[in-house]
Amino acid sequence: MGGGGQQTEPAEPGSGKASGVYTWEEVQKHCSRNDQWLVVNRKVYNITQWAKRHPGGSRVIGHYAGEDATEAFTAFHPDRKFVQKFLKPLLVGELAVTEPSQDRKKNAAIIKDFESLRTQVEKEELFKAKPLFFCLHLGHILLLEALAWLMVTYWGTSWTMTLLCALMLATSQSQAGWLQHDFGHLSVFKKSKWNHLVHKFVIGHLKGASANWWNHRHFQHHAKPNLLKKDPDVNMLAFFVLGKTQPVEYGIKKIKHMPYNHQHKYFFLVGPPLLIPIYFHMQIMNTMITRRDWVDLAWSLSYYFRYFCCYSPLYGFLGSFALMMFVRFLESHWFVWVTQMNHIPMEIEYEENQDWLTMQLQATCNIEQSLFNDWFSGHLNFQIEHHLFPMMPRHNYHLVARRVRAMCEKHGVPYEIKSLWRGMADVVSSLKTSGELWLDAYLHK
């Protein structure tokens, strides 16, 4: 029974008929794995069965079970009218007229202002990509790949040439990582299918990874950034404790999988060096095989086939493998520092059910703009704008940044900008602080 409405039976999922009128309290009861409802634009949907077929993965949509998902729905779907045909059969009712449009701690004023800002930037076509920008970016990646191979082919495989080749390949791989990120977020082509196709080419053929693995992991991060048990990027498999809450919990429970008070030191040994060449590589291959994702596996294998065909005649199989792992080692350092300096030093907590802008700003910070910082980070120095508008082409972040900052100042939401070196240093200092909190709780609580 909805507040102010009639007592009605909910429509069966798949019927396409909405008969229920619900309160937020009633919607929030449907938040278990086998019973999931959510709200989009005041309409109530039963996504329990649909979640298994959701293109972005069941977890990302499941993270909004029992909640208002309007802002996330808007952020992730470029053609919202097209998606409505999938939502229509899931409709079970709507919120009672006496219920507010937002739930829990979500700030109605912030939601309204952010919606107005989004409408404004859409009218200004800031979600429209510049094809030349991405063509040039892809061109410089392919050029680096070609030059690296030509260099050792014509000038030999001396240690100097090999090191220079590795540096060029690592740069190419890192830049390809930022480029696949653009296509994965559907921010290049108007049609999603073209973004998906080129995404598979860039992440699969140019990098040897999996588009589906990346999508299912990365969109969880965007949907609930820095939220424990929901954002996979803060799931450190007991190697690290993060933020202020998790270390104290581990300490009180006397959990000591690692000497966490030294995590800011061993981070340099197990974080940047191993993430891509070991952890991500094993996870990607396991995911593609166990999920029988043969299309992504074929794209991934095409990278290895091309790589070994090019470098085995020069270095032999084992030498080529060693070169590839060294390139991954260099790329991993680049990737970890760029991605973690925007998030690890920020607030890391459990679910707080906040509005989109507040949630994203608590979990992200920016790095100062410069031509080098833009290129080095793939424009993820504008992490705030990217998280607020994940489908916006990266070359437009700077055009909306000033307005985002003004909105944050208006509503008292901290908008943090750091230098590149400060951002990197804060990763280490935040790990040190969290480790000290763990030790204090472990010894005294």
DOGU-610344 format. One record per residue (C-alpha): x, y, z; residue number from 1; chain. Coordinates in nm, 2 decimals, always signed. Layout:
<sites>
SITE:u:v:w:nr:kette
SITE:X:Y:Z:NUM:A
...
</sites>
This chain:
<sites>
SITE:u:v:w:nr:kette
SITE:+0.00:+0.00:+0.00:1:A
SITE:+0.15:+0.34:-0.10:2:A
SITE:+0.11:+0.65:+0.11:3:A
SITE:-0.20:+0.82:+0.00:4:A
SITE:-0.28:+0.56:-0.26:5:A
SITE:-0.49:+0.25:-0.29:6:A
SITE:-0.39:-0.09:-0.18:7:A
SITE:-0.30:-0.28:-0.49:8:A
SITE:-0.12:-0.59:-0.60:9:A
SITE:+0.21:-0.52:-0.79:10:A
SITE:+0.21:-0.62:-1.15:11:A
SITE:+0.39:-0.94:-1.25:12:A
SITE:+0.73:-0.86:-1.40:13:A
SITE:+0.70:-0.88:-1.77:14:A
SITE:+0.34:-0.78:-1.79:15:A
SITE:+0.41:-0.42:-1.87:16:A
SITE:+0.13:-0.31:-1.65:17:A
SITE:+0.18:-0.08:-1.35:18:A
SITE:-0.07:-0.12:-1.07:19:A
SITE:+0.12:-0.04:-0.75:20:A
SITE:+0.16:+0.28:-0.56:21:A
SITE:+0.45:+0.26:-0.31:22:A
SITE:+0.63:+0.45:-0.04:23:A
SITE:+1.01:+0.47:-0.02:24:A
SITE:+0.99:+0.24:+0.28:25:A
SITE:+0.82:-0.03:+0.07:26:A
SITE:+1.07:+0.01:-0.22:27:A
SITE:+1.37:-0.02:+0.02:28:A
SITE:+1.26:-0.36:+0.14:29:A
SITE:+1.34:-0.50:-0.21:30:A
SITE:+1.72:-0.49:-0.19:31:A
SITE:+1.83:-0.85:-0.16:32:A
SITE:+2.00:-1.05:-0.43:33:A
SITE:+1.68:-1.24:-0.51:34:A
SITE:+1.44:-0.94:-0.48:35:A
SITE:+1.55:-0.62:-0.64:36:A
SITE:+1.34:-0.31:-0.71:37:A
SITE:+1.46:+0.04:-0.80:38:A
SITE:+1.31:+0.37:-0.89:39:A
SITE:+1.38:+0.58:-1.21:40:A
SITE:+1.19:+0.91:-1.25:41:A
SITE:+0.94:+0.81:-0.98:42:A
SITE:+0.86:+0.48:-1.16:43:A
SITE:+0.91:+0.16:-0.97:44:A
SITE:+1.07:-0.14:-1.15:45:A
SITE:+1.13:-0.50:-1.05:46:A
SITE:+1.47:-0.58:-1.19:47:A
SITE:+1.52:-0.91:-1.01:48:A
SITE:+1.53:-1.12:-1.33:49:A
SITE:+1.65:-0.85:-1.57:50:A
SITE:+1.97:-0.79:-1.36:51:A
SITE:+2.11:-1.12:-1.49:52:A
SITE:+2.08:-0.99:-1.85:53:A
SITE:+2.18:-0.63:-1.79:54:A
SITE:+2.45:-0.54:-2.04:55:A
SITE:+2.65:-0.36:-1.78:56:A
SITE:+2.65:-0.66:-1.55:57:A
SITE:+2.42:-0.77:-1.27:58:A
SITE:+2.62:-0.61:-0.99:59:A
SITE:+2.62:-0.25:-1.11:60:A
SITE:+2.24:-0.24:-1.14:61:A
SITE:+2.21:-0.44:-0.82:62:A
SITE:+2.40:-0.18:-0.63:63:A
SITE:+2.09:+0.04:-0.67:64:A
SITE:+1.84:-0.21:-0.55:65:A
SITE:+1.59:-0.05:-0.31:66:A
SITE:+1.71:+0.30:-0.41:67:A
SITE:+1.64:+0.58:-0.65:68:A
SITE:+1.86:+0.51:-0.96:69:A
SITE:+1.75:+0.81:-1.17:70:A
SITE:+2.08:+1.00:-1.16:71:A
SITE:+2.29:+0.68:-1.23:72:A
SITE:+2.05:+0.58:-1.51:73:A
SITE:+2.09:+0.92:-1.67:74:A
SITE:+2.47:+0.92:-1.64:75:A
SITE:+2.52:+0.57:-1.80:76:A
SITE:+2.26:+0.56:-2.08:77:A
SITE:+2.32:+0.78:-2.39:78:A
SITE:+1.98:+0.68:-2.55:79:A
SITE:+1.74:+0.68:-2.27:80:A
SITE:+1.43:+0.65:-2.49:81:A
SITE:+1.58:+0.33:-2.64:82:A
SITE:+1.64:+0.18:-2.29:83:A
SITE:+1.28:+0.25:-2.19:84:A
SITE:+1.16:-0.04:-2.40:85:A
SITE:+1.36:-0.27:-2.17:86:A
SITE:+1.23:-0.10:-1.86:87:A
SITE:+0.86:-0.10:-1.96:88:A
SITE:+0.80:-0.47:-1.90:89:A
SITE:+0.96:-0.44:-1.56:90:A
SITE:+0.73:-0.16:-1.44:91:A
SITE:+0.54:-0.25:-1.12:92:A
SITE:+0.41:+0.09:-1.01:93:A
SITE:+0.51:+0.43:-0.91:94:A
SITE:+0.58:+0.64:-0.60:95:A
SITE:+0.29:+0.77:-0.41:96:A
SITE:+0.22:+1.14:-0.48:97:A
SITE:+0.30:+1.22:-0.11:98:A
SITE:+0.65:+1.07:-0.15:99:A
SITE:+0.95:+1.29:-0.24:100:A
SITE:+1.14:+1.22:-0.56:101:A
SITE:+1.46:+1.16:-0.38:102:A
SITE:+1.53:+0.90:-0.11:103:A
SITE:+1.73:+0.89:+0.21:104:A
SITE:+2.01:+1.14:+0.25:105:A
SITE:+1.99:+1.27:-0.11:106:A
SITE:+1.98:+1.65:-0.13:107:A
SITE:+1.69:+1.76:-0.34:108:A
SITE:+1.84:+2.11:-0.41:109:A
SITE:+2.17:+1.96:-0.53:110:A
SITE:+1.98:+1.71:-0.75:111:A
SITE:+1.77:+1.98:-0.91:112:A
SITE:+2.08:+2.21:-0.98:113:A
SITE:+2.28:+1.92:-1.12:114:A
SITE:+1.99:+1.82:-1.34:115:A
SITE:+1.98:+2.18:-1.47:116:A
SITE:+2.35:+2.18:-1.53:117:A
SITE:+2.33:+1.85:-1.72:118:A
SITE:+2.05:+1.98:-1.94:119:A
SITE:+2.26:+2.29:-2.01:120:A
SITE:+2.57:+2.11:-2.12:121:A
SITE:+2.36:+1.88:-2.34:122:A
SITE:+2.22:+2.18:-2.52:123:A
SITE:+2.57:+2.31:-2.57:124:A
SITE:+2.66:+1.97:-2.73:125:A
SITE:+2.94:+1.91:-2.48:126:A
SITE:+2.85:+1.54:-2.51:127:A
SITE:+2.94:+1.55:-2.88:128:A
SITE:+3.29:+1.41:-2.96:129:A
SITE:+3.55:+1.55:-3.20:130:A
SITE:+3.64:+1.27:-3.43:131:A
SITE:+3.98:+1.42:-3.52:132:A
SITE:+4.09:+1.42:-3.15:133:A
SITE:+4.04:+1.05:-3.11:134:A
SITE:+4.18:+0.97:-3.46:135:A
SITE:+4.50:+1.16:-3.37:136:A
SITE:+4.51:+0.98:-3.03:137:A
SITE:+4.48:+0.64:-3.20:138:A
SITE:+4.73:+0.75:-3.46:139:A
SITE:+5.00:+0.83:-3.21:140:A
SITE:+4.95:+0.49:-3.03:141:A
SITE:+4.99:+0.30:-3.36:142:A
SITE:+5.29:+0.51:-3.45:143:A
SITE:+5.46:+0.43:-3.13:144:A
SITE:+5.39:+0.06:-3.18:145:A
SITE:+5.53:+0.07:-3.53:146:A
SITE:+5.84:+0.28:-3.44:147:A
SITE:+5.92:+0.05:-3.15:148:A
SITE:+5.93:-0.26:-3.37:149:A
SITE:+6.11:-0.09:-3.66:150:A
SITE:+6.38:+0.05:-3.43:151:A
SITE:+6.49:-0.30:-3.30:152:A
SITE:+6.44:-0.45:-3.64:153:A
SITE:+6.68:-0.21:-3.82:154:A
SITE:+6.92:-0.11:-3.53:155:A
SITE:+6.94:-0.44:-3.34:156:A
SITE:+6.84:-0.57:-3.00:157:A
SITE:+7.11:-0.42:-2.79:158:A
SITE:+7.02:-0.33:-2.43:159:A
SITE:+6.99:+0.03:-2.52:160:A
SITE:+6.75:-0.03:-2.81:161:A
SITE:+6.55:-0.29:-2.61:162:A
SITE:+6.51:-0.04:-2.32:163:A
SITE:+6.40:+0.23:-2.56:164:A
SITE:+6.16:-0.01:-2.73:165:A
SITE:+6.01:-0.11:-2.40:166:A
SITE:+5.96:+0.26:-2.30:167:A
SITE:+5.78:+0.32:-2.63:168:A
SITE:+5.56:+0.02:-2.60:169:A
SITE:+5.48:+0.10:-2.24:170:A
SITE:+5.38:+0.45:-2.35:171:A
SITE:+5.17:+0.31:-2.63:172:A
SITE:+5.00:+0.06:-2.39:173:A
SITE:+4.92:+0.33:-2.13:174:A
SITE:+4.78:+0.56:-2.39:175:A
SITE:+4.58:+0.28:-2.54:176:A
SITE:+4.44:+0.22:-2.19:177:A
SITE:+4.31:+0.58:-2.18:178:A
SITE:+4.17:+0.54:-2.53:179:A
SITE:+3.98:+0.22:-2.46:180:A
SITE:+3.84:+0.40:-2.15:181:A
SITE:+3.68:+0.65:-2.39:182:A
SITE:+3.51:+0.39:-2.60:183:A
SITE:+3.41:+0.19:-2.30:184:A
SITE:+3.22:+0.49:-2.17:185:A
SITE:+3.04:+0.53:-2.50:186:A
SITE:+3.19:+0.88:-2.53:187:A
SITE:+3.32:+0.88:-2.89:188:A
SITE:+3.05:+0.76:-3.14:189:A
SITE:+2.69:+0.86:-3.13:190:A
SITE:+2.58:+0.49:-3.17:191:A
SITE:+2.67:+0.26:-2.89:192:A
SITE:+2.74:-0.04:-3.11:193:A
SITE:+3.03:+0.15:-3.28:194:A
SITE:+3.17:+0.24:-2.94:195:A
SITE:+3.15:-0.13:-2.83:196:A
SITE:+3.31:-0.25:-3.15:197:A
SITE:+3.61:-0.02:-3.14:198:A
SITE:+3.64:-0.07:-2.77:199:A
SITE:+3.69:-0.44:-2.83:200:A
SITE:+3.96:-0.36:-3.09:201:A
SITE:+4.15:-0.12:-2.87:202:A
SITE:+4.13:-0.31:-2.54:203:A
SITE:+4.15:-0.66:-2.71:204:A
SITE:+4.37:-0.63:-3.01:205:A
SITE:+4.59:-0.35:-2.90:206:A
SITE:+4.62:-0.45:-2.53:207:A
SITE:+4.52:-0.82:-2.50:208:A
SITE:+4.25:-0.76:-2.24:209:A
SITE:+3.87:-0.80:-2.23:210:A
SITE:+3.60:-0.54:-2.29:211:A
SITE:+3.33:-0.72:-2.10:212:A
SITE:+3.56:-0.77:-1.80:213:A
SITE:+3.65:-0.40:-1.80:214:A
SITE:+3.28:-0.29:-1.84:215:A
SITE:+3.15:-0.51:-1.55:216:A
SITE:+3.43:-0.39:-1.32:217:A
SITE:+3.46:-0.03:-1.41:218:A
SITE:+3.10:+0.07:-1.41:219:A
SITE:+3.06:-0.07:-1.06:220:A
SITE:+3.34:+0.18:-0.97:221:A
SITE:+3.15:+0.47:-1.13:222:A
SITE:+2.81:+0.37:-0.98:223:A
SITE:+2.94:+0.35:-0.62:224:A
SITE:+3.29:+0.50:-0.61:225:A
SITE:+3.50:+0.43:-0.30:226:A
SITE:+3.21:+0.24:-0.13:227:A
SITE:+3.33:-0.07:+0.05:228:A
SITE:+3.17:-0.39:-0.08:229:A
SITE:+3.04:-0.22:-0.39:230:A
SITE:+3.34:-0.06:-0.56:231:A
SITE:+3.58:-0.33:-0.68:232:A
SITE:+3.86:-0.08:-0.70:233:A
SITE:+3.87:-0.06:-0.32:234:A
SITE:+3.86:-0.43:-0.28:235:A
SITE:+4.23:-0.49:-0.20:236:A
SITE:+4.19:-0.86:-0.12:237:A
SITE:+4.33:-0.80:+0.24:238:A
SITE:+4.66:-0.67:+0.11:239:A
SITE:+4.57:-0.31:+0.22:240:A
SITE:+4.32:-0.14:+0.45:241:A
SITE:+4.18:+0.18:+0.32:242:A
SITE:+4.01:+0.49:+0.46:243:A
SITE:+3.93:+0.54:+0.82:244:A
SITE:+3.66:+0.28:+0.89:245:A
SITE:+3.80:-0.04:+0.74:246:A
SITE:+4.13:-0.02:+0.93:247:A
SITE:+3.96:+0.02:+1.26:248:A
SITE:+3.72:-0.27:+1.18:249:A
SITE:+4.02:-0.50:+1.09:250:A
SITE:+4.20:-0.39:+1.40:251:A
SITE:+3.91:-0.45:+1.64:252:A
SITE:+3.86:-0.80:+1.48:253:A
SITE:+4.24:-0.87:+1.52:254:A
SITE:+4.27:-0.93:+1.14:255:A
SITE:+4.63:-0.92:+1.04:256:A
SITE:+4.67:-1.07:+0.69:257:A
SITE:+4.95:-0.82:+0.63:258:A
SITE:+5.15:-0.58:+0.86:259:A
SITE:+4.92:-0.30:+0.76:260:A
SITE:+5.11:-0.04:+0.96:261:A
SITE:+5.38:-0.09:+0.69:262:A
SITE:+5.15:-0.09:+0.39:263:A
SITE:+5.27:+0.24:+0.27:264:A
SITE:+5.61:+0.07:+0.23:265:A
SITE:+5.52:-0.26:+0.08:266:A
SITE:+5.28:-0.08:-0.16:267:A
SITE:+5.58:+0.00:-0.37:268:A
SITE:+5.65:-0.38:-0.40:269:A
SITE:+5.30:-0.53:-0.46:270:A
SITE:+5.09:-0.24:-0.59:271:A
SITE:+5.23:-0.06:-0.89:272:A
SITE:+5.46:-0.34:-1.01:273:A
SITE:+5.22:-0.63:-1.00:274:A
SITE:+4.87:-0.50:-1.06:275:A
SITE:+4.86:-0.53:-1.44:276:A
SITE:+5.12:-0.80:-1.52:277:A
SITE:+5.00:-1.04:-1.25:278:A
SITE:+4.66:-0.96:-1.09:279:A
SITE:+4.47:-0.81:-1.38:280:A
SITE:+4.62:-1.06:-1.63:281:A
SITE:+4.51:-1.36:-1.42:282:A
SITE:+4.17:-1.21:-1.35:283:A
SITE:+4.10:-1.12:-1.72:284:A
SITE:+4.20:-1.47:-1.85:285:A
SITE:+4.00:-1.64:-1.57:286:A
SITE:+3.69:-1.42:-1.64:287:A
SITE:+3.69:-1.48:-2.01:288:A
SITE:+3.73:-1.86:-1.98:289:A
SITE:+3.49:-1.92:-1.69:290:A
SITE:+3.22:-1.70:-1.85:291:A
SITE:+3.29:-1.85:-2.19:292:A
SITE:+3.34:-1.51:-2.34:293:A
SITE:+3.49:-1.64:-2.66:294:A
SITE:+3.46:-1.32:-2.86:295:A
SITE:+3.67:-1.12:-2.61:296:A
SITE:+3.91:-1.41:-2.58:297:A
SITE:+3.96:-1.41:-2.96:298:A
SITE:+4.03:-1.04:-2.96:299:A
SITE:+4.27:-1.09:-2.67:300:A
SITE:+4.45:-1.37:-2.84:301:A
SITE:+4.49:-1.16:-3.16:302:A
SITE:+4.71:-0.93:-2.96:303:A
SITE:+4.94:-1.20:-2.84:304:A
SITE:+4.95:-1.36:-3.19:305:A
SITE:+5.05:-1.02:-3.34:306:A
SITE:+5.30:-0.94:-3.06:307:A
SITE:+5.49:-1.28:-3.08:308:A
SITE:+5.49:-1.28:-3.46:309:A
SITE:+5.66:-0.94:-3.45:310:A
SITE:+5.91:-1.00:-3.16:311:A
SITE:+5.99:-1.37:-3.15:312:A
SITE:+6.21:-1.35:-3.46:313:A
SITE:+6.41:-1.08:-3.28:314:A
SITE:+6.42:-1.21:-2.92:315:A
SITE:+6.30:-1.56:-2.93:316:A
SITE:+5.98:-1.67:-2.75:317:A
SITE:+6.12:-1.64:-2.40:318:A
SITE:+6.29:-1.31:-2.47:319:A
SITE:+5.97:-1.17:-2.62:320:A
SITE:+5.78:-1.29:-2.32:321:A
SITE:+6.03:-1.12:-2.09:322:A
SITE:+6.00:-0.79:-2.29:323:A
SITE:+5.62:-0.80:-2.27:324:A
SITE:+5.63:-0.85:-1.90:325:A
SITE:+5.87:-0.56:-1.86:326:A
SITE:+5.64:-0.34:-2.07:327:A
SITE:+5.35:-0.45:-1.85:328:A
SITE:+5.56:-0.37:-1.54:329:A
SITE:+5.62:-0.02:-1.66:330:A
SITE:+5.26:+0.04:-1.77:331:A
SITE:+5.14:-0.09:-1.44:332:A
SITE:+5.33:+0.18:-1.25:333:A
SITE:+5.18:+0.45:-1.48:334:A
SITE:+4.83:+0.32:-1.45:335:A
SITE:+4.83:+0.27:-1.07:336:A
SITE:+4.97:+0.62:-0.98:337:A
SITE:+4.73:+0.80:-1.22:338:A
SITE:+4.42:+0.61:-1.12:339:A
SITE:+4.48:+0.59:-0.74:340:A
SITE:+4.59:+0.95:-0.68:341:A
SITE:+4.23:+1.06:-0.76:342:A
SITE:+4.06:+0.81:-0.52:343:A
SITE:+4.27:+0.64:-0.25:344:A
SITE:+4.33:+0.97:-0.06:345:A
SITE:+3.96:+1.05:-0.07:346:A
SITE:+3.68:+0.92:+0.16:347:A
SITE:+3.64:+0.54:+0.16:348:A
SITE:+3.33:+0.43:+0.35:349:A
SITE:+3.03:+0.20:+0.34:350:A
SITE:+2.71:+0.29:+0.15:351:A
SITE:+2.57:+0.63:+0.26:352:A
SITE:+2.29:+0.67:+0.00:353:A
SITE:+2.39:+1.02:-0.11:354:A
SITE:+2.30:+1.22:-0.42:355:A
SITE:+2.51:+1.17:-0.73:356:A
SITE:+2.72:+1.49:-0.70:357:A
SITE:+2.79:+1.45:-0.33:358:A
SITE:+2.88:+1.09:-0.37:359:A
SITE:+3.12:+1.15:-0.66:360:A
SITE:+3.29:+1.45:-0.51:361:A
SITE:+3.36:+1.27:-0.18:362:A
SITE:+3.53:+0.99:-0.37:363:A
SITE:+3.72:+1.20:-0.63:364:A
SITE:+3.96:+1.49:-0.67:365:A
SITE:+4.13:+1.67:-0.97:366:A
SITE:+4.49:+1.71:-1.07:367:A
SITE:+4.60:+2.05:-1.21:368:A
SITE:+4.55:+2.10:-1.58:369:A
SITE:+4.85:+2.12:-1.82:370:A
SITE:+4.92:+1.98:-2.16:371:A
SITE:+5.14:+1.71:-2.00:372:A
SITE:+4.90:+1.62:-1.72:373:A
SITE:+4.61:+1.60:-1.98:374:A
SITE:+4.82:+1.36:-2.20:375:A
SITE:+4.99:+1.17:-1.91:376:A
SITE:+4.65:+1.09:-1.74:377:A
SITE:+4.43:+1.06:-2.04:378:A
SITE:+4.24:+1.37:-1.91:379:A
SITE:+4.17:+1.18:-1.59:380:A
SITE:+4.32:+1.47:-1.41:381:A
SITE:+3.96:+1.60:-1.45:382:A
SITE:+3.84:+1.30:-1.25:383:A
SITE:+3.55:+1.50:-1.09:384:A
SITE:+3.40:+1.60:-1.42:385:A
SITE:+3.46:+1.25:-1.56:386:A
SITE:+3.27:+1.09:-1.27:387:A
SITE:+2.98:+1.34:-1.29:388:A
SITE:+2.95:+1.30:-1.67:389:A
SITE:+3.10:+0.96:-1.76:390:A
SITE:+2.98:+0.98:-2.12:391:A
SITE:+3.13:+1.32:-2.19:392:A
SITE:+3.42:+1.32:-2.43:393:A
SITE:+3.73:+1.40:-2.24:394:A
SITE:+3.83:+1.70:-2.45:395:A
SITE:+3.53:+1.88:-2.30:396:A
SITE:+3.59:+1.83:-1.93:397:A
SITE:+3.77:+2.16:-1.90:398:A
SITE:+3.47:+2.34:-2.05:399:A
SITE:+3.23:+2.23:-1.77:400:A
SITE:+3.48:+2.22:-1.48:401:A
SITE:+3.43:+2.59:-1.38:402:A
SITE:+3.05:+2.54:-1.36:403:A
SITE:+3.09:+2.22:-1.16:404:A
SITE:+3.32:+2.40:-0.91:405:A
SITE:+3.07:+2.69:-0.88:406:A
SITE:+2.79:+2.44:-0.80:407:A
SITE:+3.00:+2.27:-0.54:408:A
SITE:+3.08:+2.60:-0.37:409:A
SITE:+2.71:+2.70:-0.38:410:A
SITE:+2.62:+2.38:-0.19:411:A
SITE:+2.92:+2.35:+0.03:412:A
SITE:+3.06:+2.04:-0.13:413:A
SITE:+3.44:+2.02:-0.13:414:A
SITE:+3.60:+2.04:-0.48:415:A
SITE:+3.97:+1.94:-0.44:416:A
SITE:+4.25:+2.02:-0.69:417:A
SITE:+4.61:+1.90:-0.64:418:A
SITE:+4.94:+1.91:-0.82:419:A
SITE:+5.05:+1.59:-0.99:420:A
SITE:+5.32:+1.53:-0.73:421:A
SITE:+5.09:+1.61:-0.44:422:A
SITE:+4.84:+1.36:-0.57:423:A
SITE:+5.10:+1.08:-0.59:424:A
SITE:+5.24:+1.17:-0.24:425:A
SITE:+4.89:+1.16:-0.09:426:A
SITE:+4.85:+0.80:-0.20:427:A
SITE:+5.14:+0.70:+0.02:428:A
SITE:+5.04:+0.93:+0.31:429:A
SITE:+4.68:+0.81:+0.31:430:A
SITE:+4.80:+0.44:+0.32:431:A
SITE:+5.03:+0.53:+0.61:432:A
SITE:+4.74:+0.70:+0.80:433:A
SITE:+4.51:+0.40:+0.75:434:A
SITE:+4.79:+0.16:+0.86:435:A
SITE:+4.83:+0.36:+1.18:436:A
SITE:+4.46:+0.35:+1.25:437:A
SITE:+4.47:-0.03:+1.21:438:A
SITE:+4.76:-0.07:+1.44:439:A
SITE:+4.60:+0.15:+1.71:440:A
SITE:+4.28:-0.05:+1.70:441:A
SITE:+4.47:-0.38:+1.68:442:A
SITE:+4.67:-0.31:+1.99:443:A
SITE:+4.43:-0.11:+2.21:444:A
SITE:+4.07:-0.19:+2.12:445:A
</sites>
